Structure formats: C-alpha cells, structure tokens
C-alpha cells in the first residue's frame, strides 16, 4: 500500500503542533527542577505550588536563599517564563494557521466532544492531516498505534497491548498517565480517536 506523505503546509502545521507539546514538556521539567532545588535545600514549598498560580510563583521568586541557590532559582524562573511565553506564541500561530489552512472547521467539530479542548483537537488534526485517506476507524487507530497486537505462542493466541509506535502520544489525548489502567485508557483512546476522525471528515464524506 502507498504511504501517505503530508504536503509541505501539512507538515509545517504538524511540526508546530509538536513544538507546542515540546514546550509543554519543557515547562513541566523546569517546574520539577525548581521543586527539586527547594527539596535539596530543605526549603518548604510555598502554598499553591501544585497549581503554579501567580501567588506561588511570586513566593518562589522572593524566597530567601543562600548565594548560588538564589542565582539557580532566578535562572530557572527565567527559563520557565521563556517557555510559557514561547508556548503562548505557538498557540497564537497555530490558531492562525488553522484558519488559513481550513483546519478551524475540523477543530471546532472535534471540540464539540465533551472533554476535547483546543490542544487535543489541534493535535489530532495535525497528526492525521488528511482524514479522507482512511477508509475505516480501525485504520486510524492502527496509524496512531492504538490497535491491539495479536500475540501467538504455539497453539495459543491472544491480544497484547497497543502498538508502541504512536500509542504514548495518542493515550495522552485520553488523559492517560497511570500504568495501572493502561488497557482501559487504550480502549478509551481508540473510541475517542474513531469519534474524532469521523468528526474531522468533510460533511459529504462523514
């Protein structure tokens, strides 16, 4: 079977969407480094740090620390602010590109699903890039690495977990984080992917 290759515009949109997720990971890592610094110094974390509100960030910024630790804290906060600003800029550009490339209608349709916000819908649109190339929802879940793998051992046969190629990113769409209910998360992600694919199709196709 032929392999679908995104156009230059589609690949650019997908690259920017992936950059958005890279920035999200960078923000998470910087926050963890700040908390690790406070833990190593034996300094109590300010109230509200779990939600990283303005008050908590301000408390971190004004927390008295020893020489060296103060500069480390300030450097990390500067890095955090940079990533947050960069993410907002990417969000703005993604929204503009979605309108320019007629992705806005597809994204709006997918956002009609409860729990599906702008980031999830935009990510799905960018990764699928041309929903009409799939003939069935099973092809979509297989493409995303959500289709169960059949394992055979002698005369026995059974289904294993989903393909690992894209399943990590896809299960994020369903809010997956814990390893305990992984099968349930994968099943939910498959259903969600199938629904979003149908909603992203042109009206005459869907």
C-alpha positions as CSV (number, residue, x, y, z in Angstrom):
1,X,0.0,0.0,0.0
2,X,1.1,3.5,-0.7
3,X,2.3,5.7,2.1
4,X,0.6,9.0,2.7
5,X,3.0,11.9,2.7
6,X,1.8,15.2,4.1
7,X,2.1,18.3,2.0
8,X,4.6,21.0,2.9
9,X,1.9,23.0,4.6
10,X,0.5,20.0,6.4
11,X,4.0,19.0,7.7
12,X,4.7,22.6,8.8
13,X,1.4,22.6,10.8
14,X,2.2,19.3,12.3
15,X,5.8,20.4,13.2
16,X,4.4,23.5,15.0
17,X,1.8,21.4,16.9
18,X,4.6,19.1,18.0
19,X,6.7,22.1,19.1
20,X,3.8,23.0,21.3
21,X,4.0,19.7,23.1
22,X,7.8,20.0,23.4
23,X,7.3,23.3,25.1
24,X,4.7,21.8,27.5
25,X,7.3,19.1,28.4
26,X,10.0,21.8,28.9
27,X,7.7,23.7,31.2
28,X,7.0,20.6,33.2
29,X,10.7,19.8,33.6
30,X,11.6,23.3,34.7
31,X,8.9,23.2,37.4
32,X,10.2,19.9,38.6
33,X,13.8,21.3,38.8
34,X,12.5,24.2,40.9
35,X,10.8,21.9,43.3
36,X,13.9,19.6,43.4
37,X,16.0,22.7,44.3
38,X,13.8,23.6,47.2
39,X,13.8,20.0,48.3
40,X,17.6,19.7,48.2
41,X,17.9,22.9,50.2
42,X,15.3,21.8,52.8
43,X,13.2,24.8,52.0
44,X,9.4,24.4,52.3
45,X,7.5,24.9,49.1
46,X,5.1,27.8,49.0
47,X,1.4,27.2,49.2
48,X,-0.3,26.7,45.9
49,X,2.7,25.4,44.1
50,X,0.8,22.4,42.7
51,X,-1.3,24.7,40.6
52,X,1.6,27.1,39.9
53,X,-0.5,30.2,40.3
54,X,0.8,33.7,40.2
55,X,1.0,33.9,44.0
56,X,3.0,30.7,44.3
57,X,5.5,31.8,41.6
58,X,5.8,35.2,43.3
59,X,6.5,33.4,46.6
60,X,9.2,31.3,44.9
61,X,10.8,34.4,43.4
62,X,11.0,36.2,46.8
63,X,12.0,33.2,48.9
64,X,15.3,34.0,50.7
65,X,18.0,31.5,49.6
66,X,21.8,31.3,50.1
67,X,24.2,32.6,47.5
68,X,24.3,30.3,44.5
69,X,20.9,28.9,45.2
70,X,19.4,32.3,44.6
71,X,21.0,32.5,41.1
72,X,19.9,29.0,40.3
73,X,16.3,29.8,41.3
74,X,16.4,33.0,39.3
75,X,17.8,31.2,36.2
76,X,15.1,28.5,36.4
77,X,12.3,31.1,36.8
78,X,13.7,33.0,33.7
79,X,13.7,29.7,31.8
80,X,10.1,29.0,32.9
81,X,8.9,32.4,31.8
82,X,10.6,32.0,28.4
83,X,8.9,28.6,27.8
84,X,5.5,30.0,28.9
85,X,5.8,33.0,26.6
86,X,7.0,30.8,23.7
87,X,4.1,28.4,24.2
88,X,1.6,31.2,24.1
89,X,3.2,32.5,20.8
90,X,2.9,29.0,19.3
91,X,-0.7,28.7,20.4
92,X,-1.5,32.0,18.6
93,X,0.3,30.9,15.5
94,X,-1.4,27.5,15.5
95,X,-4.8,29.2,15.7
96,X,-3.9,31.5,12.7
97,X,-2.6,28.6,10.6
98,X,-5.7,26.5,11.4
99,X,-7.8,29.3,9.9
100,X,-5.6,29.8,6.9
101,X,-5.5,26.0,6.1
102,X,-9.2,25.4,6.7
103,X,-8.4,23.3,9.8
104,X,-10.6,25.6,12.0
105,X,-13.9,23.8,10.9
106,X,-12.5,20.4,11.7
107,X,-11.1,21.5,15.0
108,X,-14.4,23.2,16.0
109,X,-16.3,19.9,15.1
110,X,-13.9,17.8,17.3
111,X,-14.2,20.3,20.2
112,X,-17.9,19.5,20.3
113,X,-17.0,16.3,22.1
114,X,-17.1,16.8,25.9
115,X,-13.5,17.0,27.3
116,X,-11.9,17.7,24.0
117,X,-10.3,21.1,24.0
118,X,-8.3,23.2,21.6
119,X,-5.0,21.5,22.2
120,X,-6.3,17.9,21.8
121,X,-8.4,18.8,18.7
122,X,-5.5,20.7,17.1
123,X,-3.0,17.8,17.8
124,X,-5.4,15.3,16.3
125,X,-5.9,17.4,13.2
126,X,-2.2,17.9,12.8
127,X,-1.2,14.3,13.2
128,X,-4.0,12.9,10.9
129,X,-3.5,15.8,8.4
130,X,-5.8,14.2,5.8
131,X,-8.7,12.2,7.4
132,X,-10.1,11.2,4.0
133,X,-7.1,8.9,3.4
134,X,-8.5,6.4,5.9
135,X,-11.3,4.1,4.9
136,X,-12.2,2.9,8.4
137,X,-11.7,3.9,12.0
138,X,-9.6,0.8,12.5
139,X,-7.1,2.2,10.1
140,X,-6.9,5.4,12.2
141,X,-6.4,3.5,15.5
142,X,-3.7,1.4,13.8
143,X,-2.0,4.5,12.5
144,X,-2.0,6.0,16.0
145,X,-0.6,2.8,17.5
146,X,-3.8,2.0,19.4
147,X,-4.7,-1.2,17.6
148,X,-4.2,-4.3,19.8
149,X,-1.3,-6.5,18.7
150,X,-2.1,-10.2,18.3
151,X,0.5,-12.4,20.0
152,X,0.8,-16.1,19.2
153,X,2.6,-18.7,21.2
154,X,2.3,-22.3,19.8
155,X,-1.4,-23.1,19.6
156,X,-2.4,-20.2,21.8
157,X,-3.4,-16.8,20.5
158,X,-4.2,-13.6,22.4
159,X,-4.3,-9.8,22.2
160,X,-1.5,-7.8,23.7
161,X,-1.3,-4.1,24.4
162,X,-1.4,-1.5,21.7
163,X,1.5,-0.9,19.3
164,X,4.0,1.4,20.9
165,X,4.9,3.5,17.9
166,X,2.4,6.3,18.5
167,X,0.4,4.9,21.4
168,X,2.1,7.1,24.0
169,X,1.1,10.3,22.3
170,X,-2.4,9.0,21.5
171,X,-3.2,7.9,25.0
172,X,-2.3,11.5,26.1
173,X,-5.3,12.5,24.2
174,X,-7.4,10.4,26.6
175,X,-5.6,11.8,29.6
176,X,-3.6,8.6,30.2
177,X,-0.9,8.8,32.8
178,X,-1.1,5.9,35.2
179,X,0.2,2.5,34.2
180,X,-2.4,0.6,36.2
181,X,-5.5,1.1,34.0
182,X,-3.4,1.2,30.7
183,X,-5.7,-1.2,28.9
184,X,-8.8,0.8,29.8
185,X,-7.0,4.0,28.8
186,X,-6.1,2.5,25.4
187,X,-9.6,1.3,24.9
188,X,-10.9,4.8,25.6
189,X,-8.3,6.3,23.3
190,X,-9.4,4.1,20.5
191,X,-13.0,5.1,20.9
192,X,-12.1,8.8,21.1
193,X,-9.8,8.5,18.1
194,X,-12.5,6.9,16.0
195,X,-15.0,9.6,17.0
196,X,-12.6,12.5,16.3
197,X,-11.8,11.0,12.9
198,X,-15.5,10.9,11.9
199,X,-16.0,14.4,13.1
200,X,-12.9,15.6,11.2
201,X,-14.2,14.3,7.9
202,X,-15.9,16.6,5.4
203,X,-19.7,16.6,5.8
204,X,-20.2,14.8,2.4
205,X,-17.7,12.1,3.4
206,X,-18.8,11.6,7.0
